[in-house]
């Protein structure tokens, strides 16, 4: 699939470049042709007043023949009232038959292209205004041989440039298309892997629910109490599947930018304590100590629901992988330009080779991603999206056997727009404490 796309992109780029080169070449050719003809026409126009300075026709012809710097490309043809050629300068430049083909109506005085004897000329005929010259009208012609050769050479050069440009653009297009497809191919592979992992994760609880439901149908005479173990498993797997679907929907909406951050002033100190209190009841059953080290007051302008979800994800991960009699420490403090949050545990830790992949969706390189712990493998991916949506950074530090520490930094740069609101909020917090 990507091979065909690469080829189409390359030839599309080549076609666009060929069109651009053709248009530019046409403009250049037309401009050069106009310039060359304009210069020729200027020479013809300047010849008219020059003729008026001569006293007679013989002087004009003799002066032109004896002038070493005479313009050999320009020829003067003199006609009598009967249209007969009575002289030309330089003398004997062209024969009378060719001269007759170049003569035009004197009344028009229009510069035109003329062809005679297989050669092209630029010519103009005008009535003689110098009474001292024995001529009724004068035709001035200038050979277009150099102009035609210049234009022909330019045309060949432009055509060669277009062909060379097309060939180079195809090769360059193939190379650039290959480079451009690298991130697309990676995204496609990640999407395919994500879909496969999501299908696998959804298929597992679906299969369990189906199997347990079939067992219920095999013994319709049994009571709900007798079948409660099967019902409990069905309920547990249904909750797991519902959580997985909710996480997948969150990530899908975040990828398509459908989720907007609803910014408001958030009391992070109270939020951290509240989330920690929710886990303390469960922590007592495992003899896990949860300690909060939070600066007061600690406020931040962000999405309160998403920040709560972030804390729940980090604390839930720490709780699940902290052994009995372990310890979890939650830190929150205000720094010069940011808010710093961290959740540290004394759990099993994450191997060093797995740390770069912990934010990947459904990554199962370590035990912390195992399904036996009840996770979906999407929590840290959602946490990273929440942090990045607030323009912050998240980092995981871990050593096997010593524990794991998740660190979050949320910048305060965007809070400068709301100094008054932040001040009022802090004031209310101080009054409530008093």
matplotlib code that plots the C-alpha trace (Angstrom):
import matplotlib.pyplot as plt

x = [0.0, 2.7, 4.7, 1.9, 1.4, 5.2, 5.1, 2.0, 3.4, 6.7, 5.0, 2.5, 5.4, 7.2, 4.1, 3.6, 7.3, 7.1, 4.1, 5.8, 9.0, 7.0, 5.1, 8.3, 10.1, 7.2, 7.3, 11.0, 10.8, 8.0, 9.9, 13.2, 11.4, 9.7, 13.0, 14.8, 12.1, 11.8, 15.5, 15.2, 12.2, 14.1, 16.9, 14.3, 12.7, 16.0, 16.9, 14.2, 15.6, 19.1, 18.1, 17.0, 20.5, 21.8, 21.7, 21.3, 20.9, 24.4, 25.9, 23.8, 24.9, 28.5, 28.6, 27.2, 29.6, 32.7, 31.6, 33.6, 31.2, 28.1, 25.3, 25.3, 22.0, 20.1, 19.4, 17.7, 15.6, 14.7, 11.6, 10.4, 6.8, 6.2, 7.4, 10.7, 13.8, 16.2, 18.9, 19.8, 22.3, 24.6, 24.7, 23.8, 22.7, 19.8, 18.4, 15.4, 13.0, 13.7, 13.5, 10.0, 8.8, 9.9, 8.2, 5.0, 2.5, 4.2, 1.0, 0.8, 4.4, 3.8, 6.8, 6.1, 7.7, 8.5, 10.0, 11.9, 14.5, 14.1, 15.1, 13.1, 13.3, 11.8, 10.7, 9.0, 8.1, 7.5, 7.2, 10.4, 10.3, 13.8, 13.1, 16.8, 16.7, 15.4, 13.0, 9.2, 9.3, 12.0, 11.9, 14.2, 14.7, 16.7, 17.7, 16.2, 18.8, 20.6, 17.3, 16.0, 19.2, 19.1, 15.5, 16.2, 19.1, 17.1, 14.2, 16.6, 18.1, 14.7, 13.5, 16.7, 16.2, 12.6, 13.5, 16.4, 14.3, 11.5, 14.1, 15.6, 12.2, 11.2, 14.3, 14.0, 10.3, 10.8, 13.4, 11.3, 8.1, 9.9, 11.0, 7.6, 6.0, 8.2, 6.1, 2.9, 4.1, 5.0, 1.6, -0.2, 1.8, 1.0, -2.7, -2.8, -1.0, -3.4, -6.4, -5.1, -4.3, -7.7, -9.5, -7.6, -8.3, -12.0, -12.2, -10.9, -13.7, -16.2, -15.2, -15.3, -18.8, -20.0, -18.6, -20.0, -23.4, -23.6, -22.8, -25.8, -28.0, -26.9, -28.4, -31.6, -32.9, -30.2, -30.8, -29.0, -27.1, -25.8, -24.7, -23.3, -19.6, -20.4, -22.4, -19.6, -17.2, -19.5, -19.9, -16.2, -15.4, -18.2, -16.7, -13.3, -14.6, -16.5, -13.3, -11.4, -14.0, -14.0, -10.2, -10.2, -12.9, -10.8, -7.7, -9.6, -11.1, -7.8, -6.1, -8.8, -8.7, -12.4, -11.7, -11.3, -9.6, -12.1, -9.8, -10.7, -8.9, -8.1, -7.1, -4.5, -3.6, -7.2, -7.5, -4.4, -5.5, -9.0, -7.7, -5.2, -8.0, -10.0, -7.1, -6.3, -9.1, -7.8, -4.3, -5.1, -6.0, -2.5, -0.8, 0.5, 1.2, 0.2, 1.9, 1.1, 3.6, 1.7, 2.4, -0.5, -2.0, -1.3, -3.4, -3.3, -5.5, -6.5, -9.2, -10.1, -11.7, -8.7, -6.2, -8.2, -8.1, -4.3, -3.8, -6.1, -4.1, -0.7, -1.8, -3.7, -0.5, 1.6, -0.9, -1.3, 2.4, 3.4, 3.7, 2.3, 3.8, 5.0, 4.9, 3.5, 4.5, 2.6, 4.3, 2.9, 4.7, 4.8, 8.0, 9.1, 7.3, 5.5, 3.6, 5.5, 3.7, 5.2, 3.9, 6.7, 6.2, 8.4, 7.1, 8.8, 10.1, 10.4, 13.3, 15.5, 14.9, 11.1, 11.1, 11.1, 7.9, 5.8, 3.6, 2.8, -0.7, -1.1, 2.7, 3.3, 7.1, 6.9, 4.8, 3.2, 1.4, 0.1, -3.6, -3.6, -3.2, -6.5, -5.1, -5.9, -2.5, -3.9, -3.6, -0.2, -1.1, -4.1, -1.9, 0.6, -2.2, -3.6, -0.2, 0.6, -2.9, -1.8, 1.5, 3.4, 5.8, 5.7, 8.6, 9.0, 12.0, 12.4, 14.8, 14.0, 13.4, 13.5, 10.4, 9.0, 8.5, 6.2, 7.1, 4.8, 5.6, 2.8, 3.9, 2.2, 2.9, -0.7, -1.9, -0.6, -3.9, -5.8, -3.8, -6.8, -8.8, -5.8, -5.4, -9.1, -9.0, -5.9, -7.6, -10.7, -8.4, -6.6, -10.0, -11.3, -8.2, -8.6]
y = [0.0, 2.5, 1.6, 2.8, 5.9, 6.6, 6.3, 8.4, 11.1, 11.1, 11.5, 14.0, 16.1, 15.7, 16.8, 19.9, 20.8, 20.2, 22.5, 25.2, 24.9, 25.1, 28.2, 29.9, 28.9, 30.3, 33.5, 33.8, 33.0, 35.6, 38.2, 37.6, 37.7, 41.0, 42.5, 41.5, 42.7, 45.9, 46.6, 46.0, 48.3, 51.0, 50.9, 51.2, 54.2, 56.0, 55.6, 57.9, 61.2, 60.1, 60.1, 63.7, 64.9, 63.9, 66.4, 63.9, 60.2, 59.8, 61.2, 58.8, 55.8, 56.8, 57.7, 54.4, 52.5, 54.3, 54.1, 51.3, 51.1, 50.8, 48.5, 45.7, 44.4, 47.5, 48.3, 51.4, 51.0, 54.2, 54.2, 56.7, 57.7, 54.7, 52.2, 51.5, 51.0, 53.9, 53.1, 51.2, 51.6, 49.8, 49.5, 46.1, 44.6, 42.7, 42.2, 44.1, 41.2, 40.7, 44.4, 44.5, 41.9, 44.0, 47.2, 48.1, 51.0, 54.2, 55.6, 53.0, 53.4, 50.2, 48.1, 44.5, 41.1, 40.4, 37.3, 37.5, 35.2, 32.7, 35.2, 37.1, 40.8, 43.5, 46.3, 49.7, 52.0, 55.7, 58.7, 60.7, 64.0, 65.1, 67.0, 66.9, 63.1, 62.0, 59.5, 59.3, 56.7, 54.9, 51.3, 50.4, 46.7, 44.9, 41.2, 39.0, 36.3, 36.9, 37.3, 34.0, 32.3, 33.6, 32.6, 29.2, 28.6, 29.8, 27.5, 24.5, 25.4, 25.8, 22.5, 20.7, 22.3, 21.2, 17.6, 17.5, 19.1, 16.5, 13.7, 15.1, 15.9, 12.2, 11.0, 13.6, 13.0, 9.3, 10.1, 12.8, 10.7, 7.9, 10.2, 11.7, 8.3, 7.3, 8.9, 7.9, 4.3, 4.4, 5.9, 3.3, 0.5, 1.9, 2.2, -1.4, -2.6, -0.5, -1.9, -5.4, -4.9, -3.3, -6.2, -8.7, -6.8, -6.6, -10.2, -11.5, -10.2, -10.9, -14.5, -14.8, -13.2, -15.5, -18.6, -17.7, -16.8, -20.2, -21.9, -20.1, -21.3, -24.9, -24.9, -22.9, -24.6, -23.1, -20.0, -16.7, -17.5, -20.7, -19.0, -15.9, -16.8, -16.8, -13.6, -11.9, -12.8, -11.5, -8.3, -7.9, -8.5, -6.2, -3.4, -4.2, -3.9, -0.7, 0.9, -0.3, 1.2, 4.5, 4.7, 3.9, 6.5, 9.1, 8.4, 8.4, 11.7, 13.1, 12.0, 13.8, 16.9, 16.5, 16.9, 20.5, 21.5, 23.4, 25.7, 27.0, 27.8, 24.5, 24.0, 21.3, 21.0, 20.0, 17.8, 15.8, 15.3, 14.3, 11.7, 10.3, 9.9, 7.8, 5.4, 5.3, 2.9, 0.4, 1.0, -0.1, -3.6, -3.9, -2.1, 0.5, 3.9, 6.9, 10.1, 13.5, 16.3, 19.2, 22.9, 25.1, 27.0, 25.3, 26.5, 26.0, 27.0, 23.9, 21.3, 20.0, 16.8, 15.8, 16.7, 14.5, 11.7, 12.2, 11.9, 8.8, 7.1, 7.8, 6.8, 3.7, 2.5, 3.1, 1.3, -1.7, -2.4, -1.6, -4.7, -5.2, -2.8, -0.5, 3.2, 5.8, 9.5, 12.2, 15.6, 18.9, 22.2, 25.5, 26.4, 29.6, 29.0, 25.7, 23.4, 20.2, 16.9, 13.5, 10.1, 7.8, 4.2, 1.4, -1.2, -3.7, -1.1, -1.1, -2.6, 0.1, -1.3, -0.9, 2.7, 4.3, 2.4, 2.9, 5.5, 3.4, 2.0, -1.6, -2.0, -5.1, -5.3, -5.4, -6.9, -3.6, -4.0, -7.5, -8.1, -9.9, -6.6, -5.4, -2.7, -1.9, -0.8, 2.7, 4.6, 6.2, 7.0, 8.9, 10.5, 11.7, 13.2, 15.1, 16.5, 17.5, 19.1, 21.4, 22.1, 20.2, 17.3, 13.9, 11.6, 8.2, 7.3, 3.7, 1.1, -2.6, -3.6, 0.0, 1.6, 4.0, 7.8, 9.7, 13.4, 16.0, 19.6, 21.9, 25.4, 28.5, 30.7, 30.7, 31.7, 35.3, 36.1, 35.6, 37.3, 38.9, 35.7, 33.8, 36.4, 36.3, 32.5, 32.5, 35.1, 32.9, 29.9, 31.9, 33.0, 29.5, 28.2, 31.0]
z = [0.0, 1.0, -2.2, -4.4, -2.3, -2.5, -6.3, -6.7, -4.4, -6.4, -9.8, -8.4, -7.1, -10.4, -12.3, -10.2, -10.6, -14.3, -14.5, -12.5, -14.6, -17.8, -16.7, -15.5, -18.8, -20.8, -18.9, -19.3, -23.1, -23.7, -21.6, -23.5, -26.9, -26.0, -24.9, -28.1, -30.3, -28.3, -28.7, -32.5, -32.7, -30.8, -33.4, -36.2, -34.6, -34.0, -37.7, -38.8, -37.4, -38.5, -42.1, -41.9, -41.2, -44.7, -47.6, -50.4, -51.1, -52.5, -49.3, -47.2, -49.2, -49.4, -45.7, -44.7, -46.9, -45.6, -41.9, -40.3, -37.3, -39.5, -38.4, -40.9, -39.5, -40.5, -44.2, -45.7, -48.9, -50.8, -53.1, -55.7, -56.2, -58.6, -56.0, -57.7, -55.7, -56.3, -53.7, -50.6, -47.8, -47.5, -51.2, -52.8, -49.5, -51.0, -54.5, -55.8, -55.7, -52.0, -51.4, -53.0, -50.6, -47.6, -48.8, -46.9, -47.1, -46.0, -44.6, -41.8, -40.4, -38.4, -37.4, -38.6, -39.2, -42.8, -44.5, -47.8, -49.4, -46.5, -43.9, -41.3, -40.8, -38.7, -41.1, -41.1, -44.1, -43.6, -46.0, -46.6, -44.6, -45.9, -49.1, -50.0, -50.5, -53.9, -52.4, -51.9, -49.0, -47.0, -45.7, -42.8, -42.2, -39.5, -39.7, -37.1, -37.5, -34.2, -32.4, -33.8, -32.9, -29.4, -28.9, -30.4, -28.1, -25.1, -26.1, -26.3, -22.9, -21.3, -22.8, -21.5, -18.1, -17.9, -18.9, -16.4, -13.7, -14.3, -14.0, -10.9, -9.4, -9.9, -8.1, -5.4, -5.1, -4.5, -1.8, -0.2, -0.4, 1.3, 4.1, 4.4, 4.7, 7.6, 10.3, 8.5, 8.4, 12.0, 12.9, 10.8, 12.5, 15.9, 15.1, 13.8, 16.9, 19.1, 17.3, 17.7, 21.4, 22.0, 20.3, 22.4, 25.6, 24.8, 23.6, 27.0, 29.2, 26.5, 26.4, 30.2, 30.4, 27.6, 29.3, 32.7, 31.3, 29.5, 32.8, 34.3, 31.5, 32.0, 35.5, 35.4, 38.5, 40.7, 42.9, 42.6, 45.8, 44.3, 41.2, 42.9, 42.1, 38.4, 38.7, 40.5, 37.8, 35.2, 37.1, 37.6, 33.9, 32.8, 35.0, 33.5, 30.0, 30.8, 32.1, 29.1, 26.7, 28.7, 28.5, 24.7, 24.1, 26.1, 24.1, 20.8, 21.5, 22.7, 19.4, 17.4, 19.7, 20.6, 24.3, 25.4, 28.7, 30.9, 32.8, 36.2, 39.4, 41.2, 44.8, 44.2, 47.9, 48.8, 45.7, 46.5, 50.1, 48.9, 46.5, 49.0, 51.6, 49.1, 48.8, 52.6, 53.3, 50.8, 51.9, 55.5, 54.2, 52.7, 55.6, 53.1, 54.4, 52.3, 53.2, 51.8, 51.7, 50.2, 50.3, 51.3, 49.6, 46.3, 43.4, 39.7, 36.8, 34.9, 34.3, 37.8, 36.5, 34.4, 37.2, 39.6, 37.0, 36.7, 40.5, 40.6, 37.8, 39.4, 42.9, 41.7, 39.9, 43.0, 45.2, 43.0, 42.8, 46.3, 48.5, 52.0, 54.6, 51.8, 51.6, 49.1, 49.3, 47.4, 47.1, 45.8, 45.8, 44.1, 42.2, 40.5, 37.3, 37.7, 40.1, 40.9, 41.8, 42.5, 43.6, 44.9, 46.0, 47.4, 44.9, 42.7, 40.3, 36.5, 34.5, 32.9, 29.4, 29.9, 31.1, 27.6, 26.8, 29.9, 28.2, 25.2, 25.0, 26.1, 26.6, 28.7, 29.0, 32.7, 35.5, 36.2, 32.9, 33.6, 33.4, 36.7, 38.5, 37.0, 34.8, 31.1, 30.1, 29.2, 32.5, 31.9, 28.3, 29.6, 32.3, 29.7, 27.6, 30.6, 31.5, 27.9, 27.5, 30.4, 28.6, 31.2, 31.4, 33.1, 33.9, 35.5, 37.6, 38.8, 40.0, 40.3, 43.9, 45.2, 43.8, 41.3, 41.3, 38.9, 38.5, 37.0, 36.2, 35.3, 34.0, 35.3, 32.2, 31.1, 34.6, 34.0, 32.3, 35.6, 38.4, 40.0, 40.1, 41.5, 44.2, 45.2, 45.3, 47.5, 49.8, 50.2, 51.0, 53.7, 55.2, 55.3, 57.1, 59.7]

ax = plt.figure().add_subplot(projection="3d")
ax.plot(x, y, z, "-o")
ax.set_aspect("equal")
plt.show()
